[in-house]
């Protein structure tokens, strides 16, 4: 969370240099030797698109990419439309329909599913200065939220606790793969050296695809994501970035948007991104989405008391949170939360100060200051952040 300061400073510099950001993926090539030899996208000449990006487009038209979560609860879909009136907010944008039977959200007999625009981001992929990406949520024909629309419940919860000024910061871990689902950069018929030298590492024998990672940071800052920082993780080919801290629902919106941006950039490089919480079995770290949560009371002098009260409430609703913290209601996290490799046991709630082997960690700096925030380490890397934030608010603030 502290890395946000650096991100904000960099964001100010980027706001005056959008042309530089738009060029992040035009010429970079990762495929060398046998890596990515079967990746169709890696074989494409990305410079061909540049000639079309230079074409003049009508000044009274712009492109809007509508983005939504499909029925899996962990993947996104998108489609583009051309609009005329530049919006001042998401409420100015028209609703849109799509075939929900092709996204696991409706039957073929009644498949029209509605997209409702909720948040607007600048588009780092399209050349128009007014082109945007629109984060949407989804509704059935009868107007009720689809099963994978967790945003509606979170918004309802946030509306009840605005006085608490809830902040969220989320640490998104992910793993890069070749198109054959083998970790990018790993030996074809073996394993790299054991974990130890890779976390926050540097060097061609320790870190893979840093240019993809840095492109992602630049694109997120341009788009308007509250991007806080990034680092190489414990397992080679595994990375982490952070969003927030942000007030209310924005951190969850930002995480979904940043995931999409990451996958789009990886698509251009020909690399696969997986948010699977345990992509490699054995003595390799899994991937999580540690969620930092605070309220005005926690951040105020003497806030440690409010933090401990929230932890006690969480301890009594452990099962509920495990179900909310991965899209398969805990089945994915069963492979990750095994009580070792910097994880707690999925079966038992625990907490501690500066302890990365517990369900909820209180950072050392927070304990020393007597105020701040808590870190819930249970959410899986493929969690729905709307569901995670919703569970935290409903348990800690609404006493549900």
VOZANU-877310 format. One record per residue: y, z, x of N, C-alpha, C in turn. Coordinates in pm, whole numbers, padded with zeros to 5 digits, always signed. Example, Ala and Ser with C-alpha at 12.3 -4.5 7.8 and 13.67 -1.06 7.14 Angstrom:
// VOZANU-877310
-00569+00780+01319-00450+00780+01230-00330+00780+01320/-00225+00708+01285-00106+00714+01367+00003+00787+01290/
//
This chain:
// VOZANU-877310
-00120+00000+00082+00000+00000+00000+00125+00000+00085/+00118+00067+00200+00236+00074+00285+00273-00061+00342/+00176-00155+00345+00203-00286+00401+00297-00368+00314/+00326-00320+00194+00410-00398+00105+00548-00421+00164/+00600-00326+00242+00734-00341+00300+00742-00468+00382/+00640-00489+00465+00640-00610+00546+00631-00734+00459/+00551-00726+00352+00539-00839+00262+00669-00873+00193/+00745-00769+00152+00872-00794+00085+00971-00860+00178/+00975-00815+00304+01066-00877+00401+01029-01023+00423/+00900-01050+00439+00855-01186+00460+00884-01271+00337/+00871-01212+00219+00897-01285+00096+01041-01333+00088/+01137-01251+00137+01276-01292+00135+01299-01412+00226/+01231-01410+00341+01246-01524+00431+01187-01650+00369/+01075-01636+00298+01008-01752+00241+01087-01814+00127/+01166-01733+00055+01238-01783-00061+01336-01891-00023/+01379-01897+00102+01474-01998+00146+01406-02110+00223/+01272-02111+00221+01200-02211+00299+01076-02257+00226/+01092-02303+00100+00977-02338+00020+00905-02461+00073/+00978-02553+00137+00914-02673+00189+00809-02638+00293/+00838-02537+00375+00743-02494+00476+00614-02443+00412/+00628-02367+00302+00511-02311+00235+00426-02420+00173/+00490-02525+00119+00416-02631+00050+00330-02712+00145/+00354-02701+00274+00280-02781+00371+00160-02708+00429/+00125-02592+00374+00026-02508+00439-00112-02571+00449/-00146-02664+00358-00285-02710+00356-00298-02861+00377/-00194-02927+00425-00198-03073+00430-00281-03128+00545/-00291-03055+00657-00360-03112+00772-00466-03022+00833/-00476-02896+00791-00570-02803+00854-00714-02843+00827/-00797-02837+00929-00939-02869+00916-01021-02763+00985/-01115-02702+00911-01200-02599+00969-01333-02656+01018/-01377-02765+00959-01511-02813+00990-01525-02865+01132/-01606-02802+01211-01634-02846+01347-01784-02831+01370/-01843-02925+01444-01985-02915+01471-02065-02919+01342/-02156-02824+01326-02241-02820+01207-02181-02742+01091/-02069-02673+01116-02008-02598+01007-01949-02695+00905/-01971-02666+00778-01915-02743+00666-01959-02888+00666/-02070-02921+00733-02111-03061+00740-02153-03115+00603/-02190-03026+00511-02230-03069+00378-02125-03039+00271/-02003-03006+00314-01897-02971+00220-01816-03096+00185/-01825-03147+00063-01750-03268+00025-01599-03252+00043/-01545-03136+00007-01401-03118+00018-01354-03116+00163/-01437-03067+00254-01398-03065+00394-01391-03206+00451/-01464-03299+00391-01467-03436+00441-01348-03520+00393/-01279-03474+00291-01168-03552+00236-01046-03545+00328/-00972-03654+00334-00848-03660+00412-00735-03607+00325/-00691-03486+00353-00589-03422+00269-00452-03487+00284/-00431-03564+00390-00299-03626+00409-00275-03740+00309/-00380-03793+00247-00362-03902+00151-00277-03857+00034/-00296-03731-00008-00220-03679-00123-00071-03674-00095/-00032-03664+00031+00109-03650+00064+00193-03766+00014/+00136-03889+00015+00215-04005-00029+00253-03993-00176/+00168-03929-00255+00196-03913-00397+00288-03794-00423/+00280-03694-00337+00371-03580-00350+00517-03622-00328/+00536-03731-00255+00672-03777-00224+00733-03862-00335/+00652-03899-00434+00705-03978-00545+00803-03896-00628/+00907-03960-00675+01003-03891-00762+00945-03876-00901/+00958-03757-00955+00912-03731-01092+01033-03708-01181/+01021-03731-01311+01136-03714-01401+01196-03573-01391/+01326-03565-01387+01391-03435-01372+01375-03348-01496/+01342-03409-01610+01326-03333-01734+01180-03304-01765/+01095-03313-01663+00954-03281-01681+00908-03186-01572/+00813-03099-01604+00750-03014-01503+00605-02992-01543/+00524-02952-01446+00382-02929-01470+00354-02779-01481/+00273-02744-01579+00232-02604-01598+00081-02596-01594/+00028-02517-01504-00115-02492-01496-00147-02366-01575/-00223-02380-01682-00264-02265-01763-00394-02210-01704/-00394-02083-01669-00507-02017-01603-00562-01907-01693/-00695-01899-01704-00753-01793-01786-00888-01750-01732/-00937-01635-01779-01067-01580-01741-01171-01630-01840/-01283-01682-01788-01384-01735-01879-01479-01625-01926/-01585-01665-01994-01674-01568-02056-01756-01486-01960/-01761-01524-01833-01833-01443-01735-01759-01314-01704/-01628-01312-01728-01547-01197-01694-01512-01188-01547/-01553-01288-01467-01523-01283-01325-01478-01418-01266/-01484-01524-01345-01439-01655-01298-01320-01702-01378/-01237-01787-01315-01120-01840-01383-01138-01989-01411/-01070-02035-01512-01064-02177-01547-00916-02216-01555/-00890-02346-01553-00751-02391-01561-00745-02532-01615/-00631-02564-01673-00598-02702-01704-00446-02715-01704/-00401-02838-01678-00259-02865-01659-00200-02937-01780/-00072-02914-01801+00001-02990-01901+00142-03016-01851/+00205-03120-01903+00343-03154-01868+00433-03109-01982/+00536-03033-01948+00629-02979-02047+00772-03023-02016/+00859-03004-02113+00998-03048-02097+01095-02933-02079/+01085-02832-02162+01181-02722-02158+01137-02618-02056/+01221-02592-01956+01188-02493-01853+01198-02353-01915/+01092-02273-01905+01091-02142-01972+01166-02036-01894/+01224-01942-01965+01285-01825-01900+01187-01709-01896/+01082-01715-01978+00977-01615-01977+00850-01677-02035/+00740-01607-02024+00613-01659-02076+00618-01679-02226/+00700-01601-02295+00710-01613-02440+00767-01748-02483/+00837-01817-02393+00895-01948-02426+00792-02061-02419/+00677-02033-02361+00576-02137-02343+00488-02151-02466/+00442-02272-02496+00356-02289-02613+00215-02237-02590/+00153-02191-02696+00011-02160-02689-00067-02291-02674/-00193-02278-02636-00273-02399-02613-00417-02366-02647/-00495-02467-02680-00636-02446-02712-00725-02514-02607/-00848-02467-02601-00948-02528-02514-01086-02510-02578/-01185-02576-02519-01322-02572-02570-01392-02446-02519/-01393-02343-02599-01455-02217-02560-01606-02224-02549/-01668-02327-02610-01813-02340-02599-01855-02384-02459/-01761-02436-02382-01790-02479-02244-01751-02374-02142/-01704-02259-02189-01665-02150-02097-01733-02019-02135/-01841-02027-02212-01919-01910-02254-01839-01816-02345/-01750-01874-02427-01664-01789-02511-01667-01825-02659/-01742-01928-02697-01746-01967-02838-01868-02055-02861/-01903-02073-02987-02011-02164-03022-01953-02304-03044/-02038-02404-03036-01992-02541-03054-01941-02570-03193/-01985-02494-03292-01942-02517-03430-01801-02467-03456/-01752-02378-03370-01617-02322-03389-01560-02290-03251/-01536-02395-03174-01514-02377-03031-01368-02366-02987/-01273-02401-03073-01133-02395-03030-01093-02250-03002/-01054-02225-02879-01014-02091-02833-00870-02101-02784/-00792-01998-02811-00648-02006-02789-00604-01937-02661/-00518-02003-02586-00455-01948-02468-00315-01900-02504/-00286-01773-02474-00153-01717-02497-00090-01688-02361/+00020-01755-02325+00085-01732-02196+00135-01588-02184/+00111-01525-02066+00151-01387-02046+00238-01365-01923/+00218-01444-01817+00296-01424-01694+00312-01558-01624/+00427-01578-01560+00459-01705-01495+00470-01684-01344/+00413-01778-01268+00422-01778-01122+00464-01916-01074/+00534-01923-00965+00566-02051-00903+00439-02112-00846/+00428-02243-00856+00306-02312-00813+00318-02358-00668/+00238-02301-00576+00245-02342-00436+00170-02471-00404/+00104-02531-00505+00022-02649-00481+00087-02779-00528/+00173-02772-00626+00237-02892-00680+00378-02907-00622/+00429-03031-00615+00555-03054-00543+00682-03027-00622/+00674-03022-00755+00796-03003-00834+00854-02864-00818/+00985-02855-00807+01047-02724-00786+01033-02633-00908/+01007-02692-01025+00992-02612-01146+00847-02601-01192/+00753-02652-01114+00611-02643-01150+00565-02496-01145/+00480-02459-01239+00442-02318-01253+00292-02303-01279/+00242-02183-01254+00108-02141-01298+00128-02032-01402/+00055-02040-01511+00073-01948-01623-00054-01866-01641/-00044-01735-01623-00158-01646-01650-00165-01623-01800/-00281-01655-01858-00298-01645-02003-00410-01548-02037/-00408-01495-02159-00528-01431-02212-00578-01511-02330/-00696-01478-02379-00770-01568-02468-00805-01501-02600/-00804-01584-02708-00825-01533-02843-00916-01625-02923/-01000-01563-03006-01091-01637-03092-01016-01704-03207/-01090-01780-03286-01030-01850-03400-00969-01754-03502/-01026-01633-03513-00973-01536-03610-00857-01454-03554/-00814-01485-03431-00700-01416-03373-00733-01292-03294/-00859-01252-03289-00898-01134-03211-00926-01174-03066/-00909-01080-02972-00935-01113-02831-01080-01152-02809/-01103-01245-02717-01240-01277-02677-01300-01156-02605/-01430-01154-02590-01495-01041-02525-01449-01023-02380/-01414-01131-02313-01369-01120-02173-01219-01097-02160/-01149-01085-02270-01005-01055-02266-00985-00904-02260/-00983-00850-02139-00958-00706-02120-00809-00676-02109/-00729-00779-02095-00585-00759-02080-00522-00699-02205/-00570-00742-02321-00512-00693-02446-00525-00542-02458/-00641-00488-02423-00662-00344-02431-00574-00271-02329/-00563-00327-02208-00479-00263-02107-00333-00260-02150/-00285-00369-02206-00145-00372-02250-00121-00267-02359/-00217-00253-02449-00203-00152-02555-00199-00012-02497/-00280+00014-02396-00280+00146-02331-00149+00171-02258/-00103+00073-02182+00022+00088-02106+00139+00116-02199/+00141+00050-02314+00252+00069-02409+00260+00213-02459/+00148+00287-02452+00147+00426-02499+00192+00526-02391/+00198+00482-02264+00223+00578-02156+00336+00531-02064/+00433+00459-02119+00540+00405-02036+00618+00515-01963/+00627+00633-02022+00702+00743-01958+00637+00789-01829/+00509+00763-01811+00438+00806-01690+00465+00715-01570/+00520+00595-01596+00551+00500-01488+00430+00481-01395/+00323+00432-01453+00199+00413-01377+00214+00300-01276/+00170+00327-01152+00168+00226-01046+00023+00199-01007/-00004+00072-00977-00136+00033-00927-00122-00052-00801/-00210-00029-00706-00222-00113-00588-00370-00140-00566/-00408-00266-00548-00550-00302-00544-00582-00370-00411/-00692-00328-00349-00738-00383-00222-00856-00475-00248/-00831-00605-00241-00934-00704-00275-01011-00749-00151/-01140-00717-00148-01227-00766-00041-01302-00890-00090/-01332-00981+00003-01405-01102-00031-01475-01155+00094/-01567-01248+00075-01644-01305+00185-01635-01458+00179/-01621-01519+00296-01616-01665+00306-01756-01719+00336/-01794-01825+00266-01926-01886+00281-01913-02035+00310/-02015-02090+00373-02030-02234+00377-02084-02278+00241/-02090-02409+00215-02135-02454+00084-02283-02426+00059/-02357-02390+00164-02496-02352+00146-02511-02202+00119/-02397-02134+00094-02392-01991+00064-02427-01902+00183/-02423-01958+00303-02442-01880+00425-02305-01833+00472/-02288-01707+00514-02156-01660+00557-02094-01752+00661/-01969-01785+00640-01901-01880+00728-01894-01825+00871/-01935-01907+00967-01930-01869+01107-02054-01799+01158/-02145-01760+01070-02267-01692+01112-02366-01794+01173/-02451-01752+01265-02552-01843+01320-02640-01898+01208/-02680-02023+01222-02758-02089+01117-02893-02022+01095/-02955-01973+01201-03090-01917+01190-03099-01774+01244/-02995-01697+01218-02997-01560+01265-02878-01482+01213/-02840-01381+01287-02733-01293+01245-02635-01274+01361/-02511-01243+01329-02417-01208+01436-02448-01069+01490/-02375-01029+01593-02391-00894+01647-02361-00791+01539/-02416-00671+01548-02394-00569+01445-02246-00538+01423/-02219-00478+01307-02082-00441+01272-02024-00345+01376/-01894-00358+01394-01825-00276+01493-01701-00344+01546/-01712-00468+01600-01596-00531+01660-01513-00616+01565/-01552-00628+01438-01490-00727+01350-01371-00673+01270/-01376-00547+01232-01270-00489+01148-01135-00497+01219/-01039-00563+01153-00905-00583+01210-00913-00648+01349/-01017-00730+01368-01042-00787+01499-00958-00908+01530/-00971-00954+01655-00904-01074+01701-00994-01143+01802/-00993-01276+01801-01077-01351+01894-01173-01442+01819/-01200-01559+01879-01283-01660+01813-01426-01616+01792/-01472-01515+01865-01608-01466+01848-01616-01350+01750/-01504-01313+01691-01501-01199+01600-01439-01229+01464/-01352-01328+01458-01277-01356+01336-01291-01504+01301/-01320-01532+01174-01339-01669+01131-01243-01703+01017/-01177-01818+01029-01093-01876+00923-00964-01800+00900/-00903-01749+01007-00776-01678+00990-00668-01770+00933/-00671-01901+00966-00568-01990+00915-00575-02002+00763/-00695-01998+00707-00710-01996+00561-00649-01869+00503/-00675-01757+00567-00626-01627+00520-00473-01622+00524/-00414-01673+00632-00268-01669+00644-00203-01768+00547/-00268-01880+00521-00218-01973+00420-00214-01905+00284/-00316-01825+00255-00322-01753+00128-00206-01655+00115/-00176-01582+00221-00066-01487+00217+00066-01557+00187/+00092-01668+00256+00216-01742+00235+00227-01795+00093/+00118-01851+00042+00119-01907-00092+00140-01800-00198/+00080-01682-00180+00098-01573-00276+00243-01524-00278/+00302-01510-00162+00441-01466-00155+00533-01568-00222/+00506-01695-00200+00586-01800-00264+00571-01793-00416/+00448-01770-00463+00420-01773-00606+00487-01658-00682/+00512-01545-00613+00570-01429-00680+00473-01314-00697/+00357-01323-00631+00262-01212-00629+00319-01100-00542/+00303-00975-00585+00342-00860-00502+00236-00841-00393/+00237-00931-00298+00137-00935-00192+00177-00836-00084/+00084-00746-00045+00120-00636+00044+00068-00653+00186/-00040-00729+00207-00092-00742+00342-00235-00792+00341/-00291-00810+00462-00427-00859+00475-00488-00813+00607/-00620-00810+00614-00688-00774+00738-00832-00822+00736/-00887-00848+00856-01029-00876+00868-01108-00750+00837/-01224-00767+00773-01302-00651+00731-01421-00625+00825/-01504-00528+00787-01608-00474+00874-01718-00577+00901/-01753-00656+00801-01855-00758+00818-01789-00889+00859/-01843-00961+00957-01782-01090+00994-01784-01188+00877/-01675-01263+00862-01650-01355+00752-01603-01283+00626/-01582-01153+00635-01530-01075+00522-01385-01038+00550/-01302-01051+00448-01159-01021+00461-01113-00933+00345/-00994-00879+00360-00931-00801+00254-00784-00837+00246/-00731-00837+00124-00585-00839+00106-00549-00738-00001/-00423-00704-00007-00377-00602-00101-00263-00657-00187/-00262-00616-00314-00149-00643-00403-00094-00511-00454/+00038-00508-00474+00103-00387-00522+00160-00303-00409/+00205-00181-00438+00199-00118-00571+00297-00183-00668/+00252-00197-00791+00331-00259-00896+00324-00172-01021/+00427-00181-01101+00435-00101-01223+00356-00168-01335/+00278-00090-01406+00211-00138-01526+00108-00246-01501/+00117-00353-01578+00012-00454-01580+00025-00556-01468/+00136-00557-01396+00161-00664-01299+00056-00671-01188/+00008-00558-01138-00090-00562-01031-00216-00634-01075/-00259-00612-01199-00379-00679-01250-00354-00829-01268/-00237-00865-01324-00201-01007-01333-00200-01070-01194/-00137-01000-01099-00124-01052-00963-00260-01070-00896/-00354-00979-00923-00484-00991-00858-00557-01116-00907/-00554-01139-01037-00618-01260-01089-00550-01385-01033/-00417-01384-01029-00347-01501-00977-00377-01522-00830/-00381-01414-00752-00408-01426-00609-00550-01472-00582/-00644-01432-00667-00781-01482-00654-00785-01633-00675/-00715-01679-00778-00711-01823-00803-00650-01897-00684/-00538-01848-00633-00473-01913-00519-00566-01916-00399/-00637-01807-00375-00732-01803-00264-00840-01909-00281/-00897-01919-00400-01004-02015-00422-00954-02159-00413/-00832-02184-00457-00775-02319-00446-00755-02358-00300/-00703-02266-00219-00683-02296-00077-00816-02315-00008/-00913-02229-00037-01046-02243+00022-01109-02376-00019/-01084-02418-00140-01133-02547-00189-01081-02661-00101/-00954-02654-00062-00897-02757+00023-00957-02755+00163/-00991-02638+00212-01055-02628+00343-01204-02662+00337/-01262-02667+00217-01404-02693+00203-01490-02569+00215/-01428-02452+00208-01498-02324+00223-01516-02260+00085/-01622-02184+00069-01650-02114-00057-01606-01968-00044/-01541-01916-00147-01505-01774-00155-01600-01705-00252/-01659-01596-00211-01738-01515-00304-01680-01375-00314/-01674-01325-00438-01632-01188-00464-01755-01100-00494/-01872-01150-00462-01994-01071-00484-01984-00941-00405/-02017-00827-00468-02001-00698-00400-02102-00669-00290/-02209-00747-00281-02307-00728-00174-02367-00864-00138/-02288-00948-00071-02336-01084-00043-02450-01090+00057/-02460-00990+00146-02569-00989+00244-02643-00855+00237/-02772-00862+00219-02853-00740+00216-02866-00681+00356/-02902-00553+00362-02922-00488+00491-02801-00408+00535/-02788-00389+00665-02685-00301+00721-02551-00373+00737/-02509-00435+00628-02380-00503+00626-02298-00446+00511/-02171-00420+00536-02086-00363+00432-02077-00454+00310/-02069-00392+00194-02041-00467+00073-01893-00490+00059/-01853-00536-00058-01712-00567-00084-01668-00498-00212/-01551-00437-00205-01498-00364-00320-01358-00409-00357/-01302-00341-00455-01163-00361-00495-01103-00222-00516/-01093-00146-00407-01041-00010-00415-00906-00012-00486/-00893+00077-00584-00774+00076-00669-00695+00205-00650/-00571+00188-00606-00480+00301-00585-00398+00322-00711/-00392+00445-00757-00329+00476-00886-00239+00597-00870/-00119+00588-00929-00029+00704-00929+00059+00701-01053/+00110+00818-01086+00208+00833-01193+00333+00898-01135/+00437+00903-01216+00561+00966-01172+00536+01110-01130/+00450+01181-01203+00420+01321-01169+00348+01330-01036/+00257+01237-01008+00184+01240-00880+00276+01211-00762/+00377+01127-00784+00467+01089-00675+00579+01189-00653/+00595+01283-00744+00703+01383-00733+00658+01500-00647/+00752+01582-00604+00719+01701-00526+00618+01786-00602/+00517+01832-00529+00410+01909-00594+00311+01823-00669/+00316+01691-00646+00231+01598-00721+00083+01611-00696/+00045+01686-00592-00097+01702-00565-00170+01768-00682/-00101+01853-00753-00160+01919-00870-00197+01814-00976/-00107+01718-01001-00135+01612-01099-00248+01522-01050/-00256+01498-00919-00364+01417-00862-00498+01485-00884/-00505+01616-00856-00630+01688-00872-00670+01696-01019/-00574+01708-01108-00605+01709-01251-00665+01575-01294/-00610+01466-01243-00664+01334-01276-00806+01318-01221/-00830+01369-01101-00962+01360-01041-01064+01438-01124/-01026+01554-01174-01117+01631-01258-01153+01555-01385/-01056+01486-01444-01084+01405-01563-01179+01290-01529/-01156+01228-01414-01243+01117-01372-01386+01164-01349/-01400+01286-01297-01534+01339-01268-01618+01353-01394/-01551+01371-01508-01623+01391-01634-01654+01260-01706/-01598+01148-01656-01621+01018-01721-01677+00916-01622/-01757+00964-01529-01809+00878-01423-01886+00758-01479/-01974+00782-01573-02056+00674-01628-01971+00567-01695/-01870+00612-01767-01782+00516-01834-01713+00426-01732/-01668+00485-01622-01597+00406-01521-01690+00312-01446/-01811+00355-01419-01907+00266-01353-01928+00141-01439/-01939+00156-01569-01957+00041-01658-01835-00050-01659/-01716+00009-01643-01593-00070-01646-01562-00138-01514/-01629-00096-01408-01586-00136-01274-01659-00257-01216/-01750-00318-01291-01798-00451-01253-01833-00527-01380/-01833-00660-01377-01849-00737-01501-01988-00727-01563/-02083-00670-01490-02218-00652-01544-02247-00506-01575/-02140-00431-01598-02147-00290-01641-02226-00202-01546/-02207-00225-01417-02268-00140-01316-02383-00204-01240/-02439-00311-01292-02554-00374-01227-02517-00432-01091/-02398-00490-01080-02355-00544-00950-02330-00432-00850/-02270-00325-00899-02237-00213-00809-02361-00135-00764/-02472-00150-00835-02595-00084-00792-02635-00129-00652/-02604-00253-00618-02638-00306-00486-02542-00258-00379/-02423-00213-00420-02318-00176-00324-02301-00027-00309/-02298+00048-00417-02272+00192-00413-02403+00265-00386/-02440+00272-00258-02571+00325-00219-02560+00454-00138/-02437+00507-00125-02420+00633-00053-02415+00618+00098/-02398+00498+00146-02379+00472+00290-02295+00346+00305/-02268+00308+00430-02184+00190+00456-02050+00203+00385/-01990+00322+00397-01857+00352+00342-01854+00344+00189/-01964+00384+00125-01965+00390-00021-02023+00523-00066/-01992+00559-00190-02051+00677-00253-02178+00635-00326/-02247+00732-00384-02363+00703-00467-02316+00665-00607/-02378+00562-00663-02342+00520-00797-02378+00625-00901/-02469+00715-00868-02521+00812-00965-02442+00942-00971/-02355+00966-00875-02289+01095-00866-02142+01080-00830/-02056+01149-00902-01913+01148-00871-01883+01242-00756/-01793+01200-00669-01750+01285-00557-01607+01249-00519/-01542+01342-00453-01408+01311-00403-01382+01392-00276/-01284+01349-00200-01252+01420-00078-01126+01364-00015/-01080+01434+00086-00959+01393+00159-01000+01312+00282/-00946+01192+00294-00970+01103+00408-01118+01069+00425/-01194+01075+00315-01338+01050+00320-01368+00917+00250/-01420+00821+00324-01448+00689+00268-01589+00679+00209/-01661+00789+00205-01793+00790+00147-01797+00860+00013/-01683+00863-00058-01675+00932-00186-01628+00836-00295/-01639+00881-00420-01595+00800-00534-01443+00784-00534/-01373+00894-00513-01226+00894-00513-01177+00960-00385/-01095+00888-00312-01042+00938-00185-00895+00974-00202/-00855+01086-00143-00713+01122-00129-00677+01097+00017/-00589+01002+00045-00554+00974+00185-00496+01096+00255/-00517+01104+00385-00467+01217+00464-00316+01233+00448/-00243+01122+00449-00098+01131+00435-00055+01189+00303/-00131+01160+00197-00100+01216+00065-00124+01366+00065/-00237+01409+00121-00267+01552+00126-00163+01627+00206/-00119+01569+00317-00017+01635+00401+00117+01643+00330/+00150+01538+00254+00280+01536+00184+00276+01619+00056/+00155+01641+00002+00143+01716-00123+00180+01633-00245/+00182+01501-00229+00216+01412-00340+00178+01269-00302/+00172+01182-00403+00142+01044-00372+00051+00979-00475/-00073+00946-00434-00163+00870-00520-00307+00900-00484/-00399+00853-00570-00543+00861-00542-00597+00720-00527/-00708+00709-00455-00775+00581-00436-00914+00589-00499/-00936+00510-00604-01068+00501-00666-01144+00391-00592/-01250+00430-00520-01323+00338-00435-01444+00273-00504/-01462+00301-00632-01580+00252-00702-01571+00107-00751/-01455+00055-00790-01453-00082-00843-01512-00184-00746/-01592-00275-00799-01654-00380-00718-01554-00491-00691/-01584-00573-00591-01492-00681-00554-01477-00784-00665/-01577-00796-00752-01569-00892-00862-01529-00825-00993/-01470-00708-00986-01428-00636-01107-01319-00714-01180/-01302-00680-01307-01186-00726-01381-01079-00618-01367/-00969-00645-01295-00868-00540-01274-00806-00490-01404/-00806-00573-01508-00756-00524-01637-00844-00410-01687/-00976-00425-01675-01069-00322-01721-01058-00196-01635/-01039-00213-01504-01028-00098-01413-00903-00017-01445/-00789-00084-01454-00663-00014-01482-00665+00049-01621/-00725-00021-01716-00736+00032-01852-00815+00162-01853/-00928+00165-01782-01012+00285-01778-00937+00402-01713/-00862+00375-01606-00787+00482-01539-00681+00541-01630/-00608+00456-01701-00504+00506-01791-00565+00585-01907/-00671+00531-01964-00728+00596-02082-00794+00730-02046/-00851+00740-01927-00911+00867-01886-00807+00967-01838/-00718+00923-01751-00626+01017-01685-00503+01051-01767/-00458+00960-01853-00333+00982-01928-00352+00995-02078/-00447+00922-02133-00468+00929-02278-00580+01024-02316/-00650+01076-02215-00757+01175-02238-00865+01125-02332/-00895+00998-02322-00999+00940-02407-01138+00958-02346/
//
